[in-house]
């Protein structure tokens, strides 16, 4: 696919670590993406297929890992975007100090990227609206986008688009739409449509679409059904010295 046909959509920005500390979990995400089966890491997969979940307690650095991974991918090739917000976000990524490391030049660029943070908007119906805009891509006119927002297609109607779409979705803060355990079902997704989407992708039904998720809770629905292309990477808590940057985010909230 040429750059001219490429569409990236950053609904929200990922919070950036001011002082990146290299993590083995970052390498495991990269290995999942590049389909490496070398080493003794927990990911043994085909090229970034399915769902990869970064799971760990708050402040462990999950969002920082996802943001760093995105930086590495964006440094590989040129990107055209569907909105000015996306362009501004990409420019911030490219201008970020120390935003690129050596040794990751072999990471294949995604055909397109979709970034959504449930920290910023935890309504699944809005996620699906934005995702429809991304799936419709560069062919969507302003009028079409407005219509998609007003009268969105159902998840089942979008399934044909999902099955043939190529790209990477990054979903940050999935715990916002998971059961906390207060009512039982710890880690289960509260949205049946979102649960079905992730299960569909993790089963390999959308072989060209990859999903990277961050969450404080295990993805219980997928863990129990054990789809072929579902992978969990446990993110260990970093020490106080290495993790001090987390508290330096602008809003003062601990969200990674």
N, C-alpha and C positions, 0 to 999 in steps of 0.2 A: 504494500500500500504506500502511495506517495504521500509526502508531507501535506500536499494540497487537499487530500481526502481525510486527513487526520483531524480528529476532534477530541479535545481534552476539556474537562469541565470540573473546575474546583468550586464546589458549592461553599466549602469552608476551608480555612487554612489549618494545617497541622501545627501545633505548638512546637517551636524549635528549642532545642537545648542550646544554651549560650556557650557551653563548654563541653563539647562532645567527648565522651569516653568510649573507646572502642569496646564492643561487647561480643562474646562468642555467639549470642543469639542473633546478632546482625548477620554474621557469616552464614548461619543456618537459613535465614530468610533468603539470602542471596543464592545459596545452594538450591533451595526450593525453586527459585525463579529460573536458574540456569540449568536445572535438571541434573545436577551433580549427584552422584551416589558415593562419592569418596568420603573417607573419614568416618568417625564414630558419632555423628550427630543424629538427631531423631528424625530427620527428613529424608525419606527415600522415595522420590516421586518423579513422575514425568514432568516435562517442562512447565513448571508453574501451574499445573492443572489443578482445578478445584479450589478448596478453601484452606488457607493457612491462618491459624489463630495464635496471636501473641497474647498469652494469658498470664497475669500476675497481679499482685496487690497494687494499690494506688501508690504512685511515686517510684515504681520499679523501673520505669524508663521505656514502657511499651510504645508510647506515642513518639518518643525521641528516636527509637529504632525505626519505626515506620517512616518518619519524616526524613531520616538519613538515607534510608533505602530509596525513597522517592527522589532525593537529591541525586543519588548515583544514577538512577535511570534517566533523569532529565538532563544530565550532563552528557548523555550519549548522543542525542540527536536534537534536531530542531522540532519545535512544537507549534502548531497553530491551535487557537482556542476558540471556544464558542462565546466567550463573554470578556468584557474588559476586566472584570474581577479576576478571571482566570489568568489573563495576561499579566496583571499586576502581581498575582501570587507567584507565577513562574519567574518573573523578574526578581522578586525577593529571593527566591530559591537560588537563582544564578549569582546574585550579588552577595549572598551570605558568605562570611569569612569561613575558611576551612570547610567549604561545602563539598569538597571532593577529595577522595582518598585514592592513592595509587593501588593497583592490584585488582580493581573492579571494572576495568575497561571492557571485559568480555561479557558484561551483563547485557543481554539483548534488550533493545528498547521496546516498550509496549506499543501496540498499534494505537492505543488511546488510553487515557487515564480519567477516572472518575473518583473524586475525593469528597467524602461526606462525614461530618462529625455529629454524632448523636448528642454530644455535649452542647452543641450550639442549637440543635433542633431535634428533639426526641420524638417527634410525631412521625410514625412510619408512613402515613399517607403523604407527607411532604417529601420524604425520601423517595417514594415511588414516583412522584411527580417529577422530581429532578432527574431521576434515573431515566424516565421516559424521554426527557429532553436530550440527555446524553445519547441514548440509543438511536434517536432519530437523527442526531448528528448534524453535520454541516448542511444537509439537505433541508433542514427545518427553517422555515421563514419566521419572522417575528410574529406574524399572525398565527402560524402553526404552533409556536411555543405558547402563545397566549391561550390558544384553544386547548392545548395539552394540559395547561395548568387549571383551566376552568372545568374541563370535562376529560379527566385522565382516563386512559385505557385501564382495564382491569389487569391484575397480574397475569391471568391466564391469556388475555389478549396480547400481552407483551412477550409471552414465551417464545413465539417464533423469532422475534428480534433478538432475544437473549441467546437463543441457540446458534445464531449465525454471527453474533457480534464478537469482535476481537478486541481484547483490552484488559485492563487491570482496574479493579475497584478497590479502594481503600476505605474501610468503614471503621471510624475511630469511636471509642467509647460505647461499644455495643451493650455494655451492662445497663445502660440507661433504658433499654428495651428488653431486659431480662428480669426474671423473677429473682428477688433478693433473698428468698427463703422464708419471708415473714408469713406467706400463705402456702408454703410448700412449693415443691417443684423448683428448687434452687437451680438457677442458670438457664431455665427454659425461656425461650423467646415469648414475649407477650403478644406478638403479632403473628398469627398463623400464616399470613402471606409472606412475611419476611422469613419465617422458619422454612416454608416450602421452597422459597427462592434459594436459600443457602443449601438446603438439602439437595435440590435439583442440580446445582452447580457441583456440589461435593460428590455426587453420584457419577459425574462425568458426562452429563447430558449436554453441557455447554463447554465443549472441549477447548474452545478458543478464548474463554473468559476465565480470568483468575480473580480471586478475592483475598485480600489481606485484611484481617480483622484484629482490633485490639479490644481487650475486655478484662475487667477485674474478675469476672466469673467464667467458669468453664462453659463451653457451648454444649450443654447437657443434651439437647435434642440430637445433635450430630454425634456426640460421643456415644450415646445409647444405640443409635441406628447404625453406626460404624460404616458410613459410606466409604468407598474405595479411595477417594481423593480428598480426604479430610485429614489435616495435620495440625497438631497442637505443639507450640513451642513455649515451654514454661520460661518466663522471664524472672530471674532471681532478683531480689531486692539488692540494689547497689549500696555501698557503704556511704556514710554521711558525707565524707570528703568529696567523693565522686558525684554524689547526688545533690550537692548544695545548689546547683544551677536550677533545679526544678522549681525552687521557691522564687526564682527571679523573673518568672513570667509576669507579663504586664498586669493581669487581673488578680495576681496573688493566689490563684486557686491551684490546688494540687490535682492535675487532671491526667497525668500520663499513666 
